[in-house]
Amino acid sequence: MKKVHILTILVTVFMVWAIMFRFEFTNVLDLKIMDIFYKFRGEIRINPHVVIVGIDEYSLSTLEVEGDTWPWNREVYGRLLENVFEDGAKVVAFDVSFTEPNEEEGDSYFASTLLMYGNVVLGTYLINEKQTYFLYNENLRKIIEENVSYLDYAYKMTNFKELALLKPFRIYKIRPIYEPFSVSAYSATYEIGSLDADGVVRRIPLLVIEDWAVENGVSSGILPHMNVIASALYFGISPSDLLLDFSKKVIEMDSQKIPFDNSGYMHLWYYGKGPKAFKEVPFYDVLNGKYEKGTFKDKVVLVGYTATAKGLYDLRITPFSSEEAGVYVHATAIENMISGDFVKSLSPFYNALLVVVIMVGITPFMRYRSKTINTILMFLPVIYLVISYVLFLKHVYMTTFYPIFGLIVIGSTKVLGDFLAENAEKRKMREFLYRYIPDRVADTLLSSGELKLGGETKEVVVLFSDIKGFTSRSEKLSPEEVVSFLNVYLTKMSEIIRYKYDGTIDKFIGDAIMAIFGAPVSYENDIERALRCALDMRKGLKELNKEYGYDLDSGIGIHFGPAIVGNIGAPFRMDYTCIGDTVNTASRIEHLTRELNAEIIVSEEVVKRSKEFEFNYLGEYSVKGKSDKLKLYKLLGEKSTVQSEDKISTSTEDKNV
């Protein structure tokens, strides 16, 4: 028990440490359970607010044939905007970079359409490290640093002091989009941010902190993600009016509150594989009006690379796919924000607290050795898994691996410990019981798992055996010699009764032996086994006389009848024994062997039920405790043996004549 408690403490401490410090190996296992939940839940049918315009191999190859090779002339993006906005699109977001100038006329056309429609978000990439940024050409850095219109969309903030408790996604510099575009449209990063330890995208940053802006004092540097701006525009909210609450860890967007974790990430609620969840229209078809009218009405239109766009690699691993186009991750994030489908993941602190509560909760059960409790302990991981899955369906994910791990380790240890302890106790009990009670009785008691008082009436054969005149003979021997002889004699007789004829040795009374046939297990040949046993006991005594030079004789009495058989005594001291008139009668019959010319005497009840033995009628005799006389018989032997001996005797007499 003490070892189990120590193990519980050690496992709990390890799990709390692993949760709080995000131990990679176990953290990945926990995340994999979430993926299993997704697979088990399956794909969800939704009426999405997002439509994908795919830059796919079909569009790339077709435009190439028409003379526009990648990167395309910006004029095609302007035409695309015209078509989707004319079809009723609310917002267009580009998961494509526009950081450098292209053909002047095309750039001008694109800039004018951006200015015309307004609700366009242009994504861009990040320069994560300061060292990397200073590798840029000095003139280019000057151009970049003068292009800071994206800082206009820095979050408004409340409870700013709580930022110190968070560990948000920090980068050195956002690479701004080409300036003619940046002054005509909204811009923000499209980066997915830090992946989980196994490379799977399960969350996306809602805010990034640009250290360059902080260092130069030009802004707070706390900026929204492209997906946040696109969602805000869908709700008709200006990106510059977004409120970031560090205390509640939410972004207030109209009536919608977008939650984020301690790292500023929103946990994604996937609907399934991207192409099955969201409608995708090839870029080339949109460009040429080859789509059903109303396709983009009241939608957020995301423009990005698909999985077929060779050479434009933007593939991600999600719970549903190992090659998901990044544009579908953004589509999922925007859909989550618009529909309010967020995975509310418990913070490390609350996950650790949950683990502690569970482990403390099962501790009281460790002290009880019960099959019911052990069964419950073994089912607890399954129960917890079911509860966790049900909560997951309600968009709440609490740590699942750690509690299940703890419950399995501690539960298995307890069950195994109880099993080993029970086996050790049974082994000790068996060794003890087998010395004092019959094997079958010991087996019955061990299988029941308890010792209790009680008995039942059964039809049994009772055998009493005693050495004639042993008391007077023992007076001539030393105590050591008496004990030594008795041990040899009783061992010899016990082996015959117990192992050869499967009898139950009830007790030893000095040199006397009481044995039962028919309890605790009864067979059809109980009487035959008792009679054969008596004959072999006589034979065994002759062998002892020959081996040790004794001249001992014994008497055996056998009776059949009802008796009470069971554990009799007190709760602290009991015997498995047999009591009743049948026992007393068998004892009285054995005493008559001293008066009659017979070594083995049996009652009429035995003779009536035996067909394989020869008996010699001795007459009717009164015994103590019985009002009626008993008809008693001398056991001669098995019929086949007696008849064979008679033939040999007759033949010898004939020859002598």
C-alpha angles and dihedrals in degrees: 000000000000091000091052091052091050091049090049091054093047094048091047093050090049093050093048090049092047092050097045095045095035097238100211102222097050093036089058090050089053091050091048089059088058088053089051089052089053092050092047092048091048129199121330124219111229138171095235126213090206130075124190123224101199125214092207137162091265092057094042094050095043094050089045089057088051090054102262109112124184126310087051126221107267089236090081091060090052091052090047091054091050092053099046095043091048087053090056105266114165100200137008121202124186120215084192131096122244099176099130134049121258131182107344099227093048092047091051092050092049092047091051093052090048090054092045099054100031101190095091126121119199116203125215140178135253137246099216103184129053091218090056092050093054090054087069117101110272093236091051091049088053091053091047093049092052091053102074104136089122088069088069087078097057111139124265105232142206130187088022092171090069089067087083088068093055133077103209128182107278127193132170102233141357111225101233121224121250106297099238086058097041092059091048101047143022116270136193140144120289093194115134091215129213114358123222116267092267093051095253121136107231099144141026131208117256092190137026128193116223108209093195091063091048093047092051095042094233097122145351084261091219102132136178126243121249089251092055092052092047091051092047091052089050088058091045094250122141110238089229089063097057112125120214115201110196094185097054091031094227139121110226110223112171105298090336119095114199111206125214134184132237089286095050093253128136114220110232125233104211120209095195136280110351099240090051095047099042133040113243125200120187114248092234093054092050089048090056099038095251097145138090112273112252092031091123099032111136090350137129105238115210118197115199150123119292128211091264095057099109114211093015096088114191104143125146138187116242132170088266103039142026091207108039118156110245091234088069091056088056090045090054092049093050092045089051091053095047096043097037093240102150129156103228102210119191115244119249089256094056092041089053090047090050091053092049092049092050094047093046089046094058094044096088090056091059092076095059122081101206132140090217093054091044090051090050091049091052091050095046094085090053091047091049091048091053092048091048091050093049090051089047089057086056089054095257119121120189122178108283107172097057099052091043090048091049094046093048095047096046095036093048091046092051094045092047091045092050090048093051092043091048091048091049091049092046090049091052091043091048092050089049097043095046089060094056109023135037120281094243092050090051091049091049093050093046093049091051090049094220144073114222139157119260144100146197136216113253138168105248143166112235120201124192121189128183136169111243114239094357094138093060092043093050091057088069093054131073117251090251091053091048092051092044092052094045091051091052094044097044092045091053093048093043092053090054094047098039107035105023101040102019094236126158115241104217099184149324117239103189103294092345121101128202116197133177130209116194100035141124083359121024126209132185093249100051093125094046091050091049092051094047089047091054091051092049091047089057090048091048091053091053089053090052091049090052094045098045100028095247127147097205126151130195138201125217128195124191129189135170126213149096120315139164109253126187148073107328127179133047129326090254096042123027139153131207099231147141124244137176143075093308091061093047091048093051089051092051091048090053090054090056090065086079092058102037131058094252135098096195119036124183134185126245089253088065095045093051091056098045124084101164101060138072120228135186116218111237099182138247119316136182117231130189114272095020122098093194123062119249124233104226132193136196114233109232099176142264114331095240092052096044093048091050091050091048091054091050091048093048091049092052092050092050091053092050090053 
